[in-house]
Amino acid sequence: MRVSIIKSPIYALVMLSVAMSLAMAQSAQVDVASHGRRTEIGTGDSKVTVLYLKGTAYEMGYAHGKLCADEVRYMAHKVAPLMMLGLKKSAGEVDAIWSGYTPHLRPEYIQEIQGVADGAGLPLAEIQRMLAIPDISEWHCTFFAAAGKATKGNDLIQIRALDYETGVGIQKYPAIIISQPEHGVPFMNVSWLGQVGMVTGMNAAGIAMSEIGDDWDMNTDSFDGRPLNFVIRDSVEFAKNIDEAVGLVQNGPRTTSLLYCISSASENQVRALKTSHAQCNVYSPENLPFATKPGLVYMSMGFDSKWNKKVGDYLGAEYGQIDVASAQNLMKTLHTGSLHAVVFTPGTGDAWIANATSKTKAYDMPYNHVNLKAALADSFFTR
């Protein structure tokens, strides 16, 4: 009887040994100080880790994992299991979902994830489960992007109000990750330690992106595609204009029903996207199916949500005077952005970021300010 070598236990052990040897050899070559730097901004409960990363995908991942090993272990061992419990998903079920993503991920993302696991001293599967959760979860958030006559001074402004569970402790280790990859555009990932994917981000070419969960086309949902956090990272890392950013979403394999907001400072253009595994509808201010004005797109809590009128009314009253302060006030007044609340001005590279604590929603917290262009001018990136 023929025995398939793929299923042979001896073969599996040999391949595992080879993989471990390769990982050890790779990690031994990473000079962490050359590829990562960790610092902090803010005070008290508003303190947030700022992580600088550069180099190959593996080098960035390894530096991330090594510099933040305790926090990554906390996220993998404490937060992820609680979130999976809330989602009623076993580790095996999440592993199976991840296997559907893998063929659609850029090889460099897989290398970076391996680097985080090696740097933190964790099994790869534990990092993958942590990264699968955003796409499995449902979160109902708010975004808008305003350009031209919509804003005070014609400055492009975009928000990302992330409404999500804070009871399991994800908010404990917020991070602002500034990355300069070997390929693509340098970018800012507003996230948490251990995250390689992105749910909120902006790049040095003036592209910003936000997201909302929905269920509008749930009958076509499939995990055979790119999860949302890598859909966003793709557009933010590799797009330099609005068409490229939208095209990466439109033409790539998607998973479930989601809404996206994309803005491009170089063209002063804004778009809202209604997507699913099977469909991708793109809206400009000219064809947005809600009451709007030139230069303005928005969505809140879902495509057919009553929240769209709330946000539209607020923005309509502020039209022509929308600025950073009014964007922050929208989130505070409407109580949206429980986990993190972010305002971007992509043309200047500025971001204002508030993060939740165990007791206070993000929209009620002080904002920390970061400038992407100034960060990339740091000697860490220029030497």
BAFIKE-313259 format. One record per residue (C-alpha): residue number from 1; z, x, y. Coordinates in Angstrom, 2 decimals. Layout:
<rs>
+-----+---------+---------+---------+
: num :      pz :      px :      py :
+-----+---------+---------+---------+
: NUM :       Z :       X :       Y :
...
+-----+---------+---------+---------+
</rs>
This chain:
<rs>
+-----+---------+---------+---------+
: num :      pz :      px :      py :
+-----+---------+---------+---------+
:   1 :    0.00 :    0.00 :    0.00 :
:   2 :   -0.94 :    1.30 :    3.47 :
:   3 :    1.92 :    1.61 :    5.93 :
:   4 :    1.09 :    1.26 :    9.62 :
:   5 :    2.26 :    4.39 :   11.40 :
:   6 :    2.94 :    2.31 :   14.52 :
:   7 :    5.66 :    0.40 :   12.69 :
:   8 :    7.10 :    3.37 :   10.85 :
:   9 :   10.78 :    4.00 :   11.74 :
:  10 :   10.20 :    7.74 :   11.41 :
:  11 :    7.26 :    7.56 :   13.82 :
:  12 :    9.36 :    5.55 :   16.28 :
:  13 :   12.14 :    8.14 :   16.17 :
:  14 :    9.66 :   10.97 :   16.68 :
:  15 :    8.08 :    9.20 :   19.68 :
:  16 :   11.51 :    8.45 :   21.17 :
:  17 :   12.45 :   12.11 :   20.79 :
:  18 :    9.20 :   13.19 :   22.45 :
:  19 :    9.73 :   10.74 :   25.33 :
:  20 :   13.29 :   11.96 :   25.87 :
:  21 :   12.15 :   15.58 :   25.83 :
:  22 :    9.42 :   14.85 :   28.38 :
:  23 :   11.87 :   13.01 :   30.64 :
:  24 :   14.36 :   15.87 :   30.45 :
:  25 :   11.66 :   18.41 :   31.25 :
:  26 :   10.43 :   16.31 :   34.17 :
:  27 :   13.88 :   15.73 :   35.64 :
:  28 :   14.78 :   19.42 :   35.34 :
:  29 :   11.93 :   20.20 :   37.71 :
:  30 :   13.01 :   17.80 :   40.47 :
:  31 :   14.71 :   19.40 :   43.46 :
:  32 :   16.59 :   16.33 :   44.67 :
:  33 :   17.22 :   17.69 :   48.17 :
:  34 :   13.48 :   18.16 :   48.67 :
:  35 :   12.63 :   14.62 :   47.66 :
:  36 :   15.54 :   12.49 :   48.79 :
:  37 :   18.16 :   12.22 :   51.50 :
:  38 :   20.93 :    9.67 :   51.76 :
:  39 :   22.67 :    8.64 :   54.97 :
:  40 :   24.21 :    5.51 :   56.53 :
:  41 :   23.97 :    3.43 :   59.67 :
:  42 :   26.22 :    0.69 :   61.01 :
:  43 :   29.97 :    0.32 :   60.88 :
:  44 :   32.50 :   -1.65 :   58.88 :
:  45 :   31.01 :   -4.53 :   56.91 :
:  46 :   27.62 :   -3.88 :   58.56 :
:  47 :   27.28 :   -0.42 :   57.06 :
:  48 :   24.05 :    0.10 :   55.12 :
:  49 :   22.62 :    3.02 :   53.16 :
:  50 :   19.42 :    4.58 :   54.50 :
:  51 :   17.47 :    6.44 :   51.85 :
:  52 :   14.61 :    8.84 :   52.64 :
:  53 :   12.19 :    9.54 :   49.78 :
:  54 :    9.03 :   11.62 :   49.47 :
:  55 :    6.89 :   13.28 :   46.82 :
:  56 :    5.37 :   12.08 :   43.58 :
:  57 :    6.37 :    8.72 :   42.22 :
:  58 :    8.66 :   10.29 :   39.62 :
:  59 :   10.24 :   12.66 :   42.17 :
:  60 :   11.01 :    9.80 :   44.56 :
:  61 :   12.45 :    7.71 :   41.75 :
:  62 :   14.55 :   10.53 :   40.36 :
:  63 :   15.97 :   11.41 :   43.79 :
:  64 :   16.77 :    7.72 :   44.35 :
:  65 :   18.57 :    7.41 :   41.01 :
:  66 :   20.44 :   10.70 :   41.34 :
:  67 :   21.61 :   10.18 :   44.93 :
:  68 :   22.75 :    6.62 :   44.23 :
:  69 :   23.73 :    6.79 :   40.56 :
:  70 :   27.03 :    4.90 :   40.87 :
:  71 :   25.46 :    2.09 :   42.86 :
:  72 :   22.45 :    1.81 :   40.57 :
:  73 :   24.76 :    1.59 :   37.55 :
:  74 :   26.74 :   -1.15 :   39.29 :
:  75 :   23.56 :   -3.13 :   39.95 :
:  76 :   22.34 :   -2.64 :   36.36 :
:  77 :   25.65 :   -3.21 :   34.59 :
:  78 :   27.40 :   -5.78 :   36.81 :
:  79 :   24.89 :   -7.67 :   38.95 :
:  80 :   21.86 :   -7.90 :   36.67 :
:  81 :   23.77 :   -9.36 :   33.66 :
:  82 :   25.38 :  -12.02 :   35.87 :
:  83 :   22.01 :  -12.91 :   37.36 :
:  84 :   20.43 :  -13.14 :   33.92 :
:  85 :   23.32 :  -15.37 :   32.83 :
:  86 :   22.66 :  -17.64 :   35.81 :
:  87 :   18.97 :  -17.72 :   34.93 :
:  88 :   19.85 :  -18.48 :   31.29 :
:  89 :   17.84 :  -15.48 :   30.13 :
:  90 :   18.94 :  -13.00 :   27.49 :
:  91 :   18.19 :   -9.29 :   27.77 :
:  92 :   15.56 :   -9.71 :   25.07 :
:  93 :   13.87 :  -12.55 :   26.94 :
:  94 :   13.77 :  -10.51 :   30.15 :
:  95 :   12.38 :   -7.54 :   28.23 :
:  96 :    9.61 :   -9.78 :   26.90 :
:  97 :    8.83 :  -10.99 :   30.42 :
:  98 :    8.67 :   -7.39 :   31.65 :
:  99 :    6.18 :   -6.55 :   28.92 :
: 100 :    3.83 :   -9.09 :   30.52 :
: 101 :    4.05 :   -7.27 :   33.85 :
: 102 :    3.51 :   -3.75 :   32.54 :
: 103 :   -0.29 :   -3.81 :   32.09 :
: 104 :   -0.68 :   -4.94 :   35.70 :
: 105 :    1.57 :   -2.37 :   37.39 :
: 106 :    0.20 :    0.78 :   39.00 :
: 107 :    1.01 :    3.81 :   36.81 :
: 108 :    2.90 :    5.41 :   39.69 :
: 109 :    5.30 :    2.45 :   39.85 :
: 110 :    6.09 :    2.88 :   36.17 :
: 111 :    6.69 :    6.60 :   36.81 :
: 112 :    9.00 :    5.84 :   39.74 :
: 113 :   10.99 :    3.36 :   37.66 :
: 114 :   11.36 :    6.01 :   34.95 :
: 115 :   12.56 :    8.44 :   37.62 :
: 116 :   15.26 :    6.03 :   38.83 :
: 117 :   16.46 :    5.55 :   35.24 :
: 118 :   16.54 :    9.30 :   34.56 :
: 119 :   18.24 :   10.11 :   37.86 :
: 120 :   20.92 :    7.48 :   37.34 :
: 121 :   21.32 :    8.36 :   33.65 :
: 122 :   20.45 :    4.85 :   32.43 :
: 123 :   18.11 :    3.49 :   29.77 :
: 124 :   14.74 :    2.53 :   31.21 :
: 125 :   15.12 :   -1.07 :   29.99 :
: 126 :   18.19 :   -1.60 :   32.18 :
: 127 :   16.25 :   -0.71 :   35.33 :
: 128 :   13.29 :   -2.85 :   34.24 :
: 129 :   15.54 :   -5.89 :   33.73 :
: 130 :   16.97 :   -5.44 :   37.20 :
: 131 :   13.44 :   -5.31 :   38.66 :
: 132 :   12.26 :   -8.37 :   36.70 :
: 133 :   14.88 :  -10.69 :   38.17 :
: 134 :   13.22 :  -11.41 :   41.57 :
: 135 :   10.10 :  -12.84 :   39.93 :
: 136 :   12.10 :  -14.90 :   37.45 :
: 137 :   14.37 :  -16.32 :   40.14 :
: 138 :   13.67 :  -19.12 :   42.57 :
: 139 :   14.69 :  -18.51 :   46.16 :
: 140 :   13.86 :  -20.70 :   49.11 :
: 141 :   13.56 :  -18.72 :   52.29 :
: 142 :   11.95 :  -18.80 :   55.75 :
: 143 :    9.29 :  -16.73 :   57.44 :
: 144 :    7.19 :  -16.77 :   60.56 :
: 145 :    4.80 :  -14.37 :   62.26 :
: 146 :    3.87 :  -14.72 :   65.91 :
: 147 :    1.23 :  -12.83 :   67.88 :
: 148 :   -0.52 :  -12.84 :   71.24 :
: 149 :    0.32 :  -15.76 :   73.55 :
: 150 :    3.02 :  -16.96 :   71.15 :
: 151 :    5.37 :  -14.12 :   72.03 :
: 152 :    7.00 :  -12.71 :   75.10 :
: 153 :    4.90 :   -9.71 :   76.13 :
: 154 :    2.26 :  -10.45 :   73.44 :
: 155 :    4.25 :   -8.36 :   70.92 :
: 156 :    3.71 :   -9.13 :   67.24 :
: 157 :    6.95 :  -10.41 :   65.68 :
: 158 :    7.70 :  -11.38 :   62.07 :
: 159 :   10.87 :  -12.52 :   60.33 :
: 160 :   12.08 :  -12.56 :   56.76 :
: 161 :   15.05 :  -14.85 :   56.15 :
: 162 :   16.10 :  -14.36 :   52.53 :
: 163 :   18.21 :  -17.22 :   51.17 :
: 164 :   19.67 :  -16.24 :   47.83 :
: 165 :   22.82 :  -16.19 :   45.74 :
: 166 :   25.57 :  -13.91 :   47.08 :
: 167 :   28.22 :  -14.83 :   44.51 :
: 168 :   27.20 :  -12.19 :   41.95 :
: 169 :   27.51 :   -9.22 :   44.32 :
: 170 :   23.90 :   -8.18 :   44.98 :
: 171 :   24.78 :   -7.80 :   48.66 :
: 172 :   27.31 :   -5.04 :   47.94 :
: 173 :   24.82 :   -2.16 :   48.22 :
: 174 :   22.12 :   -3.00 :   50.74 :
: 175 :   19.61 :   -0.27 :   51.51 :
: 176 :   16.83 :    0.61 :   53.91 :
: 177 :   14.45 :    2.80 :   51.92 :
: 178 :   11.95 :    4.88 :   53.90 :
: 179 :    9.27 :    6.26 :   51.57 :
: 180 :    6.44 :    8.72 :   52.10 :
: 181 :    4.47 :    8.58 :   48.84 :
: 182 :    1.79 :   11.05 :   47.87 :
: 183 :   -0.79 :    8.27 :   48.09 :
: 184 :   -0.79 :    5.24 :   50.35 :
: 185 :    0.89 :    4.45 :   53.66 :
: 186 :    4.50 :    5.43 :   54.42 :
: 187 :    6.69 :    2.33 :   54.46 :
: 188 :   10.11 :    0.75 :   54.90 :
: 189 :   11.60 :   -1.29 :   52.05 :
: 190 :   14.49 :   -3.55 :   53.14 :
: 191 :   16.28 :   -3.88 :   49.84 :
: 192 :   19.22 :   -2.78 :   47.68 :
: 193 :   19.93 :    0.47 :   45.90 :
: 194 :   18.06 :    0.81 :   42.63 :
: 195 :   15.14 :   -1.38 :   43.68 :
: 196 :   11.62 :    0.04 :   43.35 :
: 197 :    9.90 :   -3.27 :   44.02 :
: 198 :    9.91 :   -4.87 :   47.47 :
: 199 :   10.77 :   -8.33 :   48.79 :
: 200 :   10.76 :   -7.42 :   52.49 :
: 201 :    8.78 :   -4.56 :   53.99 :
: 202 :    6.70 :   -2.96 :   56.74 :
: 203 :    4.42 :    0.08 :   56.79 :
: 204 :    3.45 :    2.76 :   59.28 :
: 205 :    0.03 :    1.12 :   59.81 :
: 206 :    1.72 :   -1.97 :   61.25 :
: 207 :    1.57 :   -4.25 :   58.18 :
: 208 :    4.64 :   -6.41 :   57.49 :
: 209 :    5.22 :   -8.87 :   54.66 :
: 210 :    7.67 :  -11.66 :   53.78 :
: 211 :    7.96 :  -14.14 :   50.88 :
: 212 :    9.26 :  -17.57 :   49.83 :
: 213 :    9.70 :  -19.03 :   46.35 :
: 214 :    8.05 :  -22.36 :   45.50 :
: 215 :    6.95 :  -24.47 :   42.54 :
: 216 :    3.82 :  -26.14 :   43.91 :
: 217 :    1.55 :  -25.06 :   41.00 :
: 218 :    4.18 :  -24.45 :   38.35 :
: 219 :    1.97 :  -25.78 :   35.54 :
: 220 :   -0.04 :  -22.57 :   35.72 :
: 221 :    3.00 :  -20.24 :   35.93 :
: 222 :    2.64 :  -17.13 :   33.78 :
: 223 :    4.37 :  -13.77 :   33.61 :
: 224 :    1.07 :  -12.16 :   32.68 :
: 225 :    0.52 :  -10.60 :   36.10 :
: 226 :    2.13 :   -8.55 :   38.87 :
: 227 :    5.63 :   -9.75 :   39.74 :
: 228 :    6.17 :  -10.74 :   43.36 :
: 229 :    8.14 :   -7.60 :   44.27 :
: 230 :    5.17 :   -5.43 :   43.28 :
: 231 :    2.62 :   -7.77 :   44.86 :
: 232 :    4.45 :   -7.17 :   48.15 :
: 233 :    4.84 :   -3.46 :   47.59 :
: 234 :    1.11 :   -3.13 :   46.83 :
: 235 :    0.10 :   -4.71 :   50.14 :
: 236 :    2.69 :   -2.83 :   52.17 :
: 237 :    2.02 :    0.54 :   50.55 :
: 238 :   -1.77 :    0.42 :   50.38 :
: 239 :   -3.08 :   -1.85 :   53.19 :
: 240 :   -4.03 :   -0.70 :   56.68 :
: 241 :   -5.41 :   -3.99 :   58.01 :
: 242 :   -5.06 :   -7.72 :   57.47 :
: 243 :   -8.07 :   -8.06 :   55.14 :
: 244 :   -6.83 :   -5.27 :   52.86 :
: 245 :   -3.32 :   -6.73 :   52.74 :
: 246 :   -4.52 :  -10.25 :   51.98 :
: 247 :   -7.13 :   -8.95 :   49.51 :
: 248 :   -4.55 :   -7.14 :   47.43 :
: 249 :   -2.73 :  -10.45 :   46.92 :
: 250 :   -5.88 :  -12.54 :   46.55 :
: 251 :   -7.69 :  -10.30 :   44.10 :
: 252 :   -4.76 :   -9.12 :   41.98 :
: 253 :   -3.19 :  -10.82 :   38.95 :
: 254 :   -0.33 :  -13.04 :   40.14 :
: 255 :    2.47 :  -14.77 :   38.22 :
: 256 :    4.19 :  -17.87 :   39.63 :
: 257 :    4.04 :  -20.18 :   42.66 :
: 258 :    4.94 :  -18.23 :   45.81 :
: 259 :    4.34 :  -18.20 :   49.57 :
: 260 :    3.69 :  -15.03 :   51.56 :
: 261 :    3.48 :  -14.06 :   55.21 :
: 262 :    1.47 :  -11.01 :   56.32 :
: 263 :    0.96 :   -9.60 :   59.79 :
: 264 :   -1.13 :   -6.70 :   61.08 :
: 265 :   -0.25 :   -5.12 :   64.40 :
: 266 :   -3.50 :   -3.18 :   64.82 :
: 267 :   -5.47 :   -6.45 :   64.91 :
: 268 :   -2.67 :   -8.70 :   66.21 :
: 269 :   -3.39 :  -11.03 :   63.29 :
: 270 :   -1.07 :  -13.19 :   61.18 :
: 271 :   -1.60 :  -15.02 :   57.88 :
: 272 :    0.37 :  -17.30 :   55.55 :
: 273 :   -0.56 :  -17.44 :   51.85 :
: 274 :    0.06 :  -20.19 :   49.31 :
: 275 :   -0.32 :  -18.58 :   45.89 :
: 276 :    0.16 :  -19.18 :   42.21 :
: 277 :   -1.03 :  -17.63 :   38.97 :
: 278 :   -4.30 :  -19.55 :   39.34 :
: 279 :   -4.79 :  -20.07 :   43.09 :
: 280 :   -4.53 :  -18.27 :   46.42 :
: 281 :   -4.97 :  -20.20 :   49.66 :
: 282 :   -4.98 :  -18.22 :   52.92 :
: 283 :   -3.97 :  -19.79 :   56.25 :
: 284 :   -4.43 :  -18.53 :   59.78 :
: 285 :   -3.01 :  -20.26 :   62.88 :
: 286 :   -6.32 :  -22.14 :   63.08 :
: 287 :   -5.96 :  -23.91 :   59.71 :
: 288 :   -2.22 :  -23.93 :   58.99 :
: 289 :   -1.41 :  -27.41 :   57.61 :
: 290 :    1.61 :  -27.78 :   59.91 :
: 291 :    1.81 :  -28.36 :   63.64 :
: 292 :    1.33 :  -24.96 :   65.27 :
: 293 :   -0.19 :  -23.12 :   68.21 :
: 294 :   -2.46 :  -20.07 :   68.61 :
: 295 :   -1.06 :  -16.89 :   67.04 :
: 296 :    1.66 :  -18.63 :   65.00 :
: 297 :    2.16 :  -19.18 :   61.25 :
: 298 :    5.37 :  -20.19 :   59.49 :
: 299 :    6.80 :  -21.74 :   56.32 :
: 300 :   10.35 :  -22.58 :   55.24 :
: 301 :   11.98 :  -23.52 :   51.92 :
: 302 :    8.64 :  -24.41 :   50.32 :
: 303 :    5.15 :  -25.58 :   51.22 :
: 304 :    6.06 :  -29.29 :   51.32 :
: 305 :    9.61 :  -28.87 :   52.60 :
: 306 :   11.10 :  -30.86 :   55.49 :
: 307 :   12.30 :  -27.49 :   56.76 :
: 308 :    8.79 :  -26.76 :   58.01 :
: 309 :    9.28 :  -29.29 :   60.82 :
: 310 :   12.66 :  -27.75 :   61.71 :
: 311 :   11.15 :  -24.28 :   62.04 :
: 312 :    8.01 :  -25.59 :   63.74 :
: 313 :   10.02 :  -27.51 :   66.32 :
: 314 :   12.12 :  -24.44 :   67.12 :
: 315 :    9.08 :  -22.18 :   67.47 :
: 316 :    7.21 :  -24.78 :   69.50 :
: 317 :   10.05 :  -24.95 :   72.00 :
: 318 :   10.12 :  -21.14 :   72.22 :
: 319 :    6.33 :  -20.71 :   72.29 :
: 320 :    5.23 :  -18.04 :   74.74 :
: 321 :    8.76 :  -16.65 :   74.89 :
: 322 :    9.34 :  -15.74 :   71.23 :
: 323 :   11.10 :  -12.37 :   71.09 :
: 324 :   13.56 :  -10.51 :   68.88 :
: 325 :   16.56 :  -12.40 :   70.25 :
: 326 :   14.99 :  -15.83 :   69.73 :
: 327 :   13.88 :  -14.82 :   66.23 :
: 328 :   17.44 :  -13.84 :   65.36 :
: 329 :   18.73 :  -17.04 :   66.96 :
: 330 :   16.35 :  -19.15 :   64.84 :
: 331 :   17.94 :  -17.79 :   61.68 :
: 332 :   21.46 :  -18.24 :   62.99 :
: 333 :   20.85 :  -21.74 :   64.37 :
: 334 :   19.04 :  -23.08 :   61.31 :
: 335 :   21.28 :  -21.21 :   58.84 :
: 336 :   18.49 :  -19.43 :   56.99 :
: 337 :   18.72 :  -15.84 :   55.81 :
: 338 :   21.92 :  -15.93 :   53.78 :
: 339 :   21.34 :  -12.66 :   51.88 :
: 340 :   19.43 :  -10.74 :   54.48 :
: 341 :   17.91 :  -11.59 :   57.84 :
: 342 :   15.18 :   -9.30 :   59.20 :
: 343 :   13.05 :   -9.15 :   62.34 :
: 344 :   10.05 :   -6.80 :   62.47 :
: 345 :    7.90 :   -5.74 :   65.41 :
: 346 :    5.21 :   -3.99 :   63.35 :
: 347 :    3.37 :   -2.57 :   66.34 :
: 348 :    6.36 :   -0.46 :   67.39 :
: 349 :    7.76 :    0.10 :   63.91 :
: 350 :   11.09 :   -1.51 :   64.84 :
: 351 :   13.23 :   -3.53 :   62.45 :
: 352 :   16.51 :   -5.37 :   63.00 :
: 353 :   18.35 :   -6.00 :   59.74 :
: 354 :   21.48 :   -8.01 :   58.95 :
: 355 :   23.02 :   -8.13 :   55.47 :
: 356 :   25.48 :  -10.54 :   53.91 :
: 357 :   28.99 :   -9.66 :   52.82 :
: 358 :   31.06 :  -11.45 :   50.19 :
: 359 :   32.36 :  -13.79 :   52.90 :
: 360 :   29.73 :  -13.92 :   55.65 :
: 361 :   26.07 :  -14.94 :   55.53 :
: 362 :   23.57 :  -12.40 :   56.82 :
: 363 :   22.46 :  -14.60 :   59.73 :
: 364 :   26.04 :  -14.47 :   61.09 :
: 365 :   26.32 :  -10.68 :   60.76 :
: 366 :   25.50 :   -7.99 :   63.35 :
: 367 :   22.02 :   -6.45 :   63.11 :
: 368 :   21.30 :   -2.78 :   62.49 :
: 369 :   18.23 :   -1.34 :   64.20 :
: 370 :   15.82 :    1.10 :   62.52 :
: 371 :   12.51 :    2.47 :   63.79 :
: 372 :   10.09 :    3.44 :   61.02 :
: 373 :    8.07 :    5.80 :   63.21 :
: 374 :   11.18 :    7.66 :   64.34 :
: 375 :   12.40 :    7.91 :   60.74 :
: 376 :    9.09 :    9.40 :   59.59 :
: 377 :    9.30 :   11.97 :   62.40 :
: 378 :   12.55 :   13.29 :   60.91 :
: 379 :   12.45 :   16.90 :   59.73 :
: 380 :   12.94 :   15.69 :   56.14 :
: 381 :    9.44 :   14.23 :   56.19 :
: 382 :    7.72 :   16.79 :   58.43 :
: 383 :    8.91 :   20.03 :   56.85 :
+-----+---------+---------+---------+
</rs>
